[in-house]
Amino acid sequence: MDFAIFRLFIRVSLFVIAFMACIVYLIKKRKFVYSIFFDKEVIEKDYTGKNDIKILRLANSLLMIVTIPLILYLKDVALDMPYIINKQYCYAEGYVMEQSHGGANLSSERRSIFLHDKVTDEEIEITIFSGYIDKNEYLRIEYLLYTKYGAIQAVGN
């Protein structure tokens, strides 16, 4: 589980850096971003091409749209933080519903599996780091509640 948490924090660190870059851009260019959407006359002085304003609006809109999933992902990580600190993970055991043979057969390869939990009788999608996983393989897994990052505890009955 430590490796999964390490990989999660690497990913979160990159997302935080990207999010901070977006915030800095929007703060430094707030007058520019405002004028693109609301004050067309100011922008028309510097950008004379027909499509310049449309391209600027599209680029800034995409930047703002990208930040929304980024915030939602960071929210899930923040909700998992108490569980990580206290090492209170969720546990599931059951049979894998779909095989996962994409990529290399390495223990550090990220895989998304669907596990039919025999306790709750639900199908759970969990991201783990392991080698190939076959369909109908019995696994015992610990995972984080919100991000669904986990680790295999035991294979087989």
Order of alpha helices (4+ residues) and beta strands (2+ residues): alpha-alpha-alpha-alpha-beta-beta-beta-beta-beta
